[in-house]
Amino acid sequence: MLALFKSLRPRQWTKNVVLFAGLAFSGGATDENRVGAACLAFLAFCLGSSAVYLVNDILDRERDRLHPLKRHRPIASGAFGVGPAWGLALFLALVSLAIAAQVGQARWALGGYFLLQALYTPWLKHVVLLDVFSIAAGFSLRVLGGVWAVGAPLSPWLVACTVQLALFLALCKRRAEAASYAETEPQAGAATAQRPILAEYAGQGTDMMVGVMAASTLVTYTLYTLLPAKVLSAGNPDLISRAGEPGMVFTLPFVFYGVLRYLHLVYGHGKGERPERIATMDLPMMLAGAGFVMVAAIVIYF
């Protein structure tokens, strides 16, 4: 049972929190029906992403056995069989689609996510740059799923912020993975045996790309907070985008600190391979996130 639970990668579900962005910035978090719809969309994407992780672990089990950490994954280690994993993945995918079908147009976002992963797992994850853009597209589909689930207005700035932040995190992850392999497996090309694409991210070019995405993310979010406060939703006239409320500029210190703290952990402490662990275990990052949520909630709702 423990092996099965680990195969679902529950820690990765933190990525699906972005589904609540549309609900939060539209001011709809006080509406029980919309909160319920957003929670159902979140559940659907959690189950759907676990189905994808299972398939990914099945297909990558031979390569994972070459990795010092991934070889302990239940499927790679043999603790969870391939046959049951296929069956569970199919069951979770069908259940997730059934749940998403109950909340607006969220099923289209989840369907697009599955289609993206069908291309990413066997092909796109092995193509330099297209792999990180695929990760960013996955985050964008999560945001769209949350927006469509509650009928909130879709701000192009929200999409831009999501894509740029996802690209920043994905590039940091690739940079950290390449550096980790260089330190732990300097000989015999073990890194390229497990993940050949990592060799493409081992140079200074990746550092430059990380810097570009960090800067563009901060600039885009800054502009996002300065948008006009009243952007009506055509589908729901009672919902508005409140990203440009004057007080939203006070969230900037938390966002800037979070990005700079993340860079410090990646370059100063060799972290970044597992962003979800930083988000859930690094106390300064958690406090910055809590501060952001507190200020945004006060501005939007009070």
Backbone hydrogen bonds, N-H to C=O, Kabsch-Sander energy under -0.5 kcal/mol:
donor,donor_aa,acceptor,acceptor_aa,energy
5,F,1,M,-2.4
6,K,2,L,-2.5
7,S,3,A,-1.8
8,L,4,L,-0.9
8,L,5,F,-0.8
9,R,6,K,-1.5
12,Q,9,R,-1.5
13,W,10,P,-1.5
14,T,11,R,-1.3
15,K,12,Q,-1.9
16,N,13,W,-1.6
17,V,14,T,-1.5
18,V,15,K,-1.1
19,L,16,N,-1.9
20,F,17,V,-2.2
21,A,18,V,-1.6
24,A,20,F,-2.8
25,F,21,A,-2.7
26,S,22,G,-1.0
27,G,24,A,-1.1
28,G,23,L,-1.7
30,T,27,G,-0.5
31,D,28,G,-1.8
32,E,30,T,-0.7
35,V,31,D,-2.5
36,G,32,E,-2.5
37,A,33,N,-2.1
38,A,34,R,-2.5
39,C,35,V,-2.3
40,L,36,G,-2.1
41,A,37,A,-2.2
42,F,38,A,-2.4
43,L,39,C,-2.5
44,A,40,L,-2.6
45,F,41,A,-2.3
46,C,42,F,-2.1
47,L,43,L,-2.5
48,G,44,A,-2.6
49,S,45,F,-2.8
50,S,46,C,-1.9
51,A,47,L,-1.9
52,V,48,G,-1.9
53,Y,49,S,-2.5
54,L,50,S,-2.2
55,V,51,A,-2.0
56,N,52,V,-2.7
57,D,53,Y,-2.6
58,I,54,L,-2.0
59,L,55,V,-2.5
60,D,56,N,-2.1
61,R,58,I,-0.9
64,D,60,D,-3.1
65,R,61,R,-1.2
66,L,63,R,-1.8
67,H,64,D,-1.5
71,R,67,H,-1.4
72,H,69,L,-1.8
73,R,70,K,-1.9
77,S,73,R,-2.8
78,G,74,P,-0.7
79,A,74,P,-1.3
80,F,74,P,-1.8
85,A,81,G,-1.5
86,W,82,V,-2.3
87,G,83,G,-2.0
88,L,84,P,-2.6
89,A,85,A,-2.5
90,L,86,W,-2.2
91,F,87,G,-2.1
92,L,88,L,-2.7
93,A,89,A,-2.2
94,L,90,L,-2.2
95,V,91,F,-2.4
96,S,92,L,-2.6
97,L,93,A,-2.0
98,A,94,L,-2.1
99,I,95,V,-2.2
100,A,96,S,-2.6
101,A,97,L,-1.8
102,Q,99,I,-1.7
103,V,100,A,-1.5
104,G,102,Q,-0.5
105,Q,148,W,-0.8
106,A,103,V,-1.9
107,R,100,A,-0.7
108,W,105,Q,-1.5
109,A,105,Q,-0.9
110,L,106,A,-2.3
111,G,107,R,-2.6
112,G,108,W,-2.3
113,Y,109,A,-2.0
114,F,110,L,-2.3
115,L,111,G,-2.2
116,L,112,G,-2.6
117,Q,113,Y,-2.4
118,A,114,F,-2.0
119,L,115,L,-1.1
119,L,116,L,-0.6
120,Y,116,L,-2.5
121,T,117,Q,-2.5
123,W,119,L,-1.3
124,L,119,L,-2.5
125,K,120,Y,-2.6
126,H,123,W,-2.1
127,V,124,L,-1.8
128,V,126,H,-0.5
130,L,128,V,-1.7
131,D,127,V,-1.8
133,F,129,L,-2.3
134,S,130,L,-1.8
135,I,131,D,-1.6
136,A,132,V,-2.0
137,A,133,F,-2.2
138,G,134,S,-2.0
139,F,135,I,-1.7
140,S,136,A,-2.1
141,L,137,A,-2.2
142,R,138,G,-1.5
143,V,139,F,-2.2
144,L,140,S,-2.6
145,G,141,L,-2.4
146,G,142,R,-2.1
147,V,143,V,-2.5
148,W,144,L,-3.0
149,A,145,G,-1.8
150,V,146,G,-1.3
151,G,147,V,-1.0
152,A,147,V,-1.9
155,S,153,P,-0.7
159,V,155,S,-1.6
160,A,156,P,-2.4
161,C,157,W,-2.7
162,T,158,L,-2.3
163,V,159,V,-2.7
164,Q,160,A,-2.5
165,L,161,C,-2.6
166,A,162,T,-2.4
167,L,163,V,-2.4
168,F,164,Q,-2.3
169,L,165,L,-2.5
170,A,166,A,-2.6
171,L,167,L,-2.5
172,C,168,F,-2.1
173,K,169,L,-2.2
174,R,170,A,-2.4
175,R,171,L,-2.5
176,A,172,C,-2.6
177,E,173,K,-2.6
178,A,174,R,-2.6
179,A,175,R,-2.2
180,S,176,A,-2.4
181,Y,177,E,-2.3
182,A,178,A,-1.9
183,E,179,A,-1.5
184,T,180,S,-2.6
185,E,181,Y,-2.7
190,A,187,Q,-1.3
191,A,185,E,-0.5
193,A,189,G,-1.4
194,Q,190,A,-1.9
195,R,191,A,-3.0
198,L,195,R,-2.0
199,A,196,P,-1.3
200,E,197,I,-1.7
201,Y,198,L,-1.4
202,A,199,A,-0.9
206,T,203,G,-0.9
207,D,203,G,-0.7
208,M,204,Q,-2.0
209,M,205,G,-2.1
210,V,206,T,-2.5
211,G,207,D,-2.1
212,V,208,M,-2.3
213,M,209,M,-2.4
214,A,210,V,-2.4
215,A,211,G,-2.3
216,S,212,V,-2.5
217,T,213,M,-2.1
218,L,214,A,-1.9
219,V,215,A,-2.3
220,T,216,S,-2.6
221,Y,217,T,-2.4
222,T,218,L,-2.1
223,L,219,V,-2.3
224,Y,220,T,-2.2
225,T,221,Y,-2.0
226,L,222,T,-0.6
226,L,223,L,-0.9
227,L,224,Y,-1.3
231,V,229,A,-0.9
231,V,241,S,-0.7
232,L,230,K,-0.5
233,S,236,N,-0.6
233,S,239,L,-1.5
234,A,232,L,-0.5
239,L,236,N,-2.5
240,I,26,S,-1.0
241,S,231,V,-1.7
242,R,25,F,-3.2
242,R,240,I,-0.6
245,E,242,R,-1.8
248,M,245,E,-2.4
249,V,246,P,-1.3
250,F,247,G,-1.9
251,T,248,M,-2.0
252,L,249,V,-1.4
255,V,251,T,-1.8
256,F,252,L,-3.1
257,Y,253,P,-2.4
258,G,254,F,-2.3
259,V,255,V,-2.3
260,L,256,F,-2.4
261,R,257,Y,-3.1
262,Y,258,G,-2.1
263,L,259,V,-2.2
264,H,260,L,-2.1
265,L,261,R,-2.2
266,V,262,Y,-2.3
267,Y,263,L,-2.9
268,G,264,H,-2.4
269,H,264,H,-0.6
269,H,265,L,-1.0
270,G,266,V,-0.5
271,K,265,L,-2.5
277,R,274,R,-1.3
278,I,274,R,-1.2
279,A,275,P,-2.3
280,T,276,E,-1.3
281,M,277,R,-1.7
282,D,278,I,-1.6
283,L,281,M,-0.8
286,M,282,D,-2.3
287,L,283,L,-2.7
288,A,284,P,-2.3
289,G,285,M,-2.4
290,A,286,M,-2.4
291,G,287,L,-2.5
292,F,288,A,-2.3
293,V,289,G,-2.4
294,M,290,A,-2.4
295,V,291,G,-2.4
296,A,292,F,-2.6
297,A,293,V,-2.5
298,I,294,M,-2.1
299,V,295,V,-2.4
300,I,296,A,-2.6
301,Y,297,A,-2.4
302,F,297,A,-0.5
302,F,298,I,-1.6
